[in-house]
Amino acid sequence: MSLRILHFADAHIDMVTSGRIDPESGLPVRVTDFLHALDQIVDRAIAEEVDLVVFAGDAYKDRNPQPTYQREWGKRIMRLSAAKIPTVLLVGNHDVARGSGRAHTLHEFKTLDVPHVFVGDTFALLGPDELGIPAQVITVPWVSRSALMTLQESAGKSVIEIYAELEGIIASAVQKLIEAADPKLPLILTAHATVYGAKFGSEKMVMLGHDLVLSQGIVRDKKLDYVALGHIHKHQELNGGDHPPVVYSGSIERIDFGEAREDKGYVLATIDHKKKKTDWEFMPLKTRRFVSPPVITPSSSETFMQDIMEALPAAKTLPNAVCRIQLSYPRDWEPLLDEAQIAQHFVKAHSFQLVKHTDRGKRSRLGETVEVEEMTPLELLDTYWSTMNLESDEAEILQNMAKEIFAGMQEE
């Protein structure tokens, strides 16, 4: 007897990146894009009559989602509950509120004991008694250093030593759960974490001292039949086709231009436990197009606007797309730029962003003393990235990380 599962992750349904409002729902248009992707997943799960749905974490972008977004997420999960499909909701890093004792964003499903819905907020083994099907799921939610180690335990240790010890704690906990599982039943591991060797998409800079990286040995145990991962937005399989499949389903919609060329979707898998064989397939979703051509560099001041307009993507590719154009030119050419003419080319796009990289010369590395003193830390960083010859996506990622760090410092 085979087990049919649907695996998805990183929904981030409250990702508001555009001010346009959908007149029918009253929600930001980009939010409706994420909800449309989620609807496709729920529709497929019900149509396929899958035995199990596994969500591998990060329902929202905001750790304190607005009630409206909680309502919309709840509507979709309740459809799965009404269809009597066992659904495991794993808690991700964006689902955990800052501060001890506060509820996570998925807590209401646990508090209300919603039928057929199981919240994975601890290391646990869900068996047939809980799930109602002949299957087992090990849940490994997002874990922070403070959740596993006290200040006393980490005192005097380097970050590398602390993370090595944390990895050992997690590996031991997972191994105990694997050993406790019934070897006669299919066993699925779901984790919201970074696994060593994974390739990052737009969120690749998360490696800068903020992520606990798990070794592949933890997730490659042959007693497992499938490993459903979340946290990294780029879809990929980490076990080279061997058993068990170790799969990041990826996010369900594009978060930013760093993911413009990535397919977004979910995974359908069929587990034959007796044969120790799992067949799986990545199912692409219908999502809004992102258009972001390479940086445009005009060749001369005489042909400045002509060079730009000729390099723009064809107008027929732009309707309803999220668009970004990057220009690179000497600062002295700034008066030649006709932003209105460029914007008119993108009039049918969903949204349009113009990014200008002007060459300020050596003075831009530090700027005038008075100017520097008046700049905020974020403005200083933005200026610094422009002097480092970084790709625009990398600079944008670093700047966004800096914003999160500063926001976290203010909350603390």
C-alpha positions in Angstrom: 0.0 0.0 0.0 1.4 3.4 -1.0 1.2 6.7 0.8 0.5 9.8 -1.2 1.7 13.1 0.3 1.8 16.8 -0.7 4.6 18.9 0.6 4.9 22.7 0.5 6.6 25.4 2.5 7.4 29.1 2.9 4.0 30.5 2.0 4.7 34.1 3.4 1.1 35.1 2.5 1.4 38.6 4.0 4.3 39.6 1.7 3.2 43.1 0.7 5.6 44.5 -1.9 3.2 46.7 -3.8 0.7 49.3 -2.8 -1.9 48.4 -5.4 -5.2 47.0 -3.9 -7.4 44.4 -5.4 -10.9 46.0 -5.7 -12.7 42.7 -5.1 -11.0 41.5 -2.0 -9.7 44.7 -0.6 -6.3 43.1 -0.1 -2.9 44.2 -1.7 -2.6 42.6 -5.1 0.6 40.9 -4.3 -1.0 39.2 -1.2 -3.7 37.9 -3.5 -0.9 36.4 -5.7 0.3 34.4 -2.7 -3.2 33.3 -1.8 -3.8 32.2 -5.4 -0.7 30.0 -5.2 -2.0 28.6 -1.9 -5.4 28.0 -3.4 -3.8 25.9 -6.2 -2.0 23.8 -3.6 -5.2 23.2 -1.5 -7.2 22.5 -4.7 -4.7 19.9 -5.8 -4.5 18.2 -2.4 -8.3 17.8 -2.4 -8.6 16.8 -6.0 -5.8 14.2 -5.7 -7.3 12.9 -2.4 -3.8 12.8 -0.9 -3.3 10.9 2.3 -1.2 13.7 4.0 -0.3 17.3 3.6 3.0 18.5 5.1 3.6 22.2 5.4 7.3 22.8 6.3 7.0 26.2 7.9 6.7 30.0 7.5 3.0 30.7 6.9 3.7 34.4 7.1 6.5 36.9 6.6 5.5 38.9 9.7 5.8 37.2 13.1 2.7 39.3 14.2 0.4 38.9 11.2 -2.7 41.0 10.8 -6.0 39.3 11.6 -7.0 39.7 8.0 -4.1 37.5 6.8 -4.7 35.0 9.6 -8.3 34.8 8.4 -7.2 34.1 4.8 -4.6 31.4 5.9 -7.3 29.8 8.2 -9.8 29.6 5.3 -7.4 27.5 3.3 -6.3 25.2 6.1 -9.9 24.7 7.1 -10.7 23.4 3.6 -8.1 20.7 4.2 -9.7 20.0 7.6 -13.1 19.7 6.0 -11.8 17.3 3.4 -10.5 15.2 6.3 -6.9 15.3 5.0 -4.4 15.0 7.8 -2.3 18.2 7.7 0.9 18.9 9.6 1.8 22.6 10.0 5.4 23.0 11.0 6.5 26.2 12.8 9.1 28.2 11.0 11.4 31.1 12.0 8.9 33.6 10.6 6.1 32.0 12.7 7.9 32.4 16.0 7.3 35.7 17.9 10.2 37.4 19.6 10.1 37.0 23.3 9.6 33.9 25.5 6.1 32.9 26.4 4.4 34.4 23.3 2.2 32.3 21.0 3.5 31.5 17.5 1.4 32.3 14.5 -0.1 28.8 14.1 -1.1 28.5 17.7 -4.8 28.8 17.1 -5.0 25.5 15.3 -3.5 23.8 18.3 -5.6 25.8 20.9 -8.8 25.1 19.1 -7.9 21.4 18.4 -8.9 21.8 14.7 -9.8 18.3 13.3 -7.1 16.7 11.1 -4.7 19.6 11.6 -1.5 19.0 13.7 0.9 21.8 14.7 4.6 20.9 14.8 6.0 23.3 17.4 8.2 20.8 19.2 10.4 17.9 18.4 7.9 15.1 18.2 6.8 11.9 16.5 3.2 11.9 15.2 2.0 8.3 14.7 -1.2 6.7 13.3 -3.1 7.3 16.6 -2.7 11.1 16.0 -2.7 11.3 12.2 -5.5 8.7 11.7 -3.5 7.1 8.8 -0.8 4.4 8.8 2.0 6.8 8.7 4.5 8.6 11.0 5.9 12.2 10.9 8.8 13.5 12.8 8.5 17.3 13.3 11.6 19.5 13.7 10.4 23.1 13.9 12.7 26.1 13.8 15.0 26.2 16.8 17.0 29.1 18.2 20.1 29.0 20.2 18.3 30.4 23.3 15.7 27.6 23.0 18.2 24.8 23.3 21.0 26.4 25.4 21.1 28.6 28.4 23.4 31.6 28.7 25.4 29.7 31.2 25.8 26.7 28.8 27.0 29.0 26.0 29.2 31.3 28.1 32.8 31.5 26.9 32.2 29.5 23.8 32.7 30.7 20.2 29.8 30.8 17.7 31.3 27.8 15.9 31.5 25.8 19.1 27.9 26.8 20.1 26.5 25.8 16.8 28.4 22.5 16.7 27.0 21.7 20.1 23.5 22.7 19.0 23.7 20.5 15.9 24.7 17.6 18.2 21.7 18.2 20.4 19.3 18.2 17.4 20.9 15.2 15.8 20.5 13.2 19.1 16.9 14.3 19.4 16.1 13.3 15.8 17.9 10.0 16.1 15.8 9.1 19.3 12.6 9.8 17.4 13.7 7.7 14.4 14.5 4.8 16.8 11.2 5.2 18.5 9.3 4.9 15.2 7.5 1.8 14.0 9.7 0.2 11.3 6.6 -1.3 9.6 5.1 2.1 8.8 6.2 4.9 6.5 8.3 7.6 8.2 8.5 11.2 7.1 10.8 13.8 8.6 9.8 17.5 8.2 12.2 20.3 9.3 12.4 24.0 9.0 16.1 24.5 8.8 19.2 25.0 6.7 20.9 21.7 5.7 24.5 21.7 4.8 25.1 21.9 1.0 21.8 23.5 0.2 21.9 26.3 -2.5 20.3 29.5 -1.4 18.1 31.7 -3.6 17.6 35.4 -2.7 18.0 34.6 1.0 21.5 33.1 0.5 23.0 35.7 2.8 21.2 34.2 5.8 24.5 32.2 6.3 26.1 35.3 7.8 26.1 33.9 11.4 22.3 33.7 11.8 21.6 30.1 10.8 22.1 26.8 12.5 23.3 24.5 9.7 22.4 20.8 10.0 24.6 18.1 8.6 23.2 15.9 5.9 23.8 12.9 8.1 20.8 13.9 10.1 18.4 13.8 7.2 19.8 10.9 5.2 18.9 8.1 7.6 17.8 5.1 5.5 14.9 4.5 7.9 13.3 7.7 6.6 11.1 7.5 3.5 10.9 11.2 2.7 12.3 14.4 4.1 10.1 17.5 3.7 12.2 20.7 4.2 11.3 24.3 4.5 13.2 27.6 5.1 15.3 27.9 1.8 13.2 29.3 -1.0 15.0 27.6 -3.8 13.6 24.2 -4.8 16.2 21.4 -4.7 16.9 17.8 -3.7 19.9 17.1 -1.5 20.5 13.4 -1.6 21.5 13.0 -5.2 18.5 10.8 -6.0 19.3 8.2 -3.3 16.8 7.1 -0.7 15.3 9.0 1.1 14.6 12.0 -1.0 15.7 15.1 0.9 13.6 17.9 -0.7 13.2 21.6 -0.3 9.9 22.4 -2.0 10.8 26.1 -2.2 8.6 29.1 -1.6 5.1 29.2 -3.3 5.6 32.7 -4.8 8.5 35.0 -5.7 9.6 37.1 -2.7 11.8 39.5 -4.6 13.9 39.8 -7.7 16.5 37.5 -6.4 14.0 34.7 -7.1 12.9 36.0 -10.5 14.3 33.1 -12.4 13.2 30.4 -10.0 10.2 28.1 -10.6 7.8 28.1 -7.6 5.7 25.2 -6.6 5.2 22.2 -4.3 5.9 18.5 -4.3 3.7 15.4 -4.7 5.3 12.2 -3.5 4.3 8.6 -3.4 5.9 6.4 -0.7 6.1 2.6 -1.1 7.5 1.7 2.4 7.9 -2.0 1.8 10.0 -1.4 -1.3 11.8 1.5 0.4 11.0 3.5 -2.7 9.6 7.1 -2.9 8.7 8.7 -6.2 8.3 12.4 -6.1 7.6 15.3 -8.6 7.9 19.0 -8.3 4.7 20.7 -9.4 5.2 24.3 -10.7 2.5 26.9 -9.7 1.0 29.6 -11.9 2.6 32.7 -10.5 3.1 36.4 -11.5 6.0 37.0 -13.8 9.0 38.9 -12.7 11.0 40.8 -15.3 14.5 42.0 -14.4 17.0 42.2 -17.4 20.7 42.7 -16.9 22.0 46.2 -15.8 21.7 48.7 -18.7 24.9 50.7 -19.2 24.5 53.5 -21.9 27.5 53.8 -24.1 27.7 57.6 -24.3 26.0 60.8 -23.2 25.0 61.5 -26.8 22.9 58.3 -27.1 22.0 58.0 -23.4 18.2 57.7 -23.6 18.3 55.9 -26.9 20.6 53.2 -25.5 18.3 52.8 -22.5 15.1 52.6 -24.5 16.5 50.1 -27.0 17.7 47.8 -24.1 14.3 47.7 -22.4 12.3 44.4 -22.6 9.7 44.1 -25.3 6.4 45.8 -24.3 4.5 42.6 -25.0 6.3 40.8 -22.2 5.3 43.4 -19.6 1.5 43.3 -18.9 0.8 42.4 -15.3 4.5 41.6 -14.6 6.6 42.9 -11.7 9.4 44.8 -13.4 12.7 46.2 -12.4 15.2 48.1 -14.5 18.7 48.9 -13.4 20.8 51.6 -14.9 24.5 52.3 -14.5 26.0 55.6 -15.7 28.3 58.4 -14.5 26.8 60.8 -12.0 27.3 63.7 -14.4 24.8 62.1 -16.8 21.9 62.3 -14.3 20.2 65.3 -16.0 19.9 63.3 -19.2 17.7 60.7 -17.6 14.0 60.9 -18.6 12.3 58.7 -16.0 8.8 59.5 -17.4 9.7 58.1 -20.8 10.9 54.9 -19.2 7.9 54.6 -16.9 5.6 55.0 -19.9 7.1 51.9 -21.4 6.0 49.9 -18.3 2.5 51.4 -18.1 0.9 48.0 -18.4 3.1 46.3 -15.9 1.8 45.4 -12.4 4.6 47.4 -10.9 7.8 49.1 -12.0 11.0 49.8 -10.1 13.8 51.9 -11.4 17.2 51.4 -9.8 20.0 53.8 -10.6 23.7 53.0 -10.0 25.6 56.2 -10.5 29.4 56.3 -10.5 30.3 58.8 -7.9 34.1 58.2 -8.1 36.4 58.0 -5.1 34.6 60.6 -3.1 31.6 58.3 -2.8 33.5 55.9 -0.7 33.3 58.3 2.3 31.5 61.3 1.0 31.7 64.8 2.4 32.2 64.8 6.2 29.0 66.8 6.8 27.0 64.5 4.5 28.2 61.4 6.3 27.4 62.8 9.7 23.8 63.5 8.5 23.3 60.0 7.0 21.5 57.2 8.9 23.2 53.8 9.4 21.1 52.3 6.6 21.9 55.2 4.2 25.6 54.7 5.0 25.3 51.0 4.3 23.5 51.6 1.0 26.3 54.0 -0.1 28.9 51.4 1.0 27.3 48.6 -1.1 27.6 50.8 -4.2 31.3 51.0 -3.8 31.8 47.3 -3.4 31.0 46.3 -7.0 28.3 43.9 -5.7 25.5 42.5 -7.9 22.4 44.5 -7.3 20.6 41.5 -5.9 23.3 40.9 -3.4 23.3 44.5 -2.2 19.5 44.4 -1.9 19.7 41.2 0.2 22.4 42.7 2.5 20.4 45.9 2.9 17.3 44.0 3.8 19.2 41.9 6.3 20.6 45.2 7.9 17.0 46.4 8.2 15.9 43.3 10.0 18.9 43.5 12.4 18.3 47.1 13.2 14.5 46.4 13.7 15.4 43.5 16.0 17.8 45.7 18.0 15.0 48.3 18.5 12.5 45.6 19.6 15.0 44.3 22.2 
